[in-house]
Amino acid sequence: MGGFVSLGFAVLLALVLRQLYRVLRGNPRTPPGPRSLPFIGNVHQLPMEFHERKFFEWGRQYGGIIYATLFQTPVIIVNSAEVAHDLMDKRSANYSDRPVFPLLELMGWTNVLTQLRYGEQFRKHRKWIQDAFQSKAALKSFQPLQRRETSILLSSLVSSPEAFADHFRRDTAGTAAPSLTGTLLEEHYARGGMTAQAEDEIRRLSGTIYAAGTDTTVTGLRTFMLAMVRNPEVFKKAQQEIDKVIGSDRLPGFEDREALPYLDCILKEVYRGMTRNETAYPNPEVFRPERFMGLTGTEADDIDPRRIIFGFGRRPV
């Protein structure tokens, strides 16, 4: 028995020394990053919440692409929009896959769009979404619904402004016709029937889109509300623009958007709140829509937050 214990201890000691040697030596083929500890990697350096703040701090120290380890899992942290575009747009074929997460497999989440491995099934689901939401005709078809729901939302806010969060949630949780789910079901039945696999794929895709759409929309609306309360001068300036262009007899419509440049800048600044890039956005902690005013076409495109907040490469939907 003593021999087995000695052998086991020797193996354990060898593993510890090997890991320690790797940590001290580093790996010249990986990007720069914080020094890790054996076995736990860089986990001890991460706060319990707001990990992005630590990643931002590392970005200042190590650059736009960082290497770290979480326990025994290597992690690449992209801390620059330019690096993200270079890797995930220009070389998207190399960086569009997903790793295998055993816990998600146990939970039955392997066929959810956000976790699908890059392949035929992912490309099929992505095409379904593009056909439903990304063509100009499809987007225009939603405008009557958006006008109706906006009117209902505004009426609710006037009646009970203190319940604005509940109104936002209700506004994003309604029904629509035609819908992605309805369209896909009709297409499959028109082709001769619904298989169990197709039904499962449509169900999972619909659930993913619903969850993603409601949460992000509510977050955007609540962020806008917070920004207006904390920046009354911005609110007043936006109201003046609307009064000047629209008047008091009607609500703004989609056709008025080009005539409301300051309001469009407010929307961009709400989106911009997701990034703290001091080079592109000086004083990033300040809500300042004016940062998007008076720019040339190229300048406006370069700092338009809509280029980055919805993701990169072939994974955005």
Beta strands, then each sheet from edge to edge (+ up, - down):
strand 1: 65-70
strand 2: 73-78
sheet 1: 1+ 2-
end
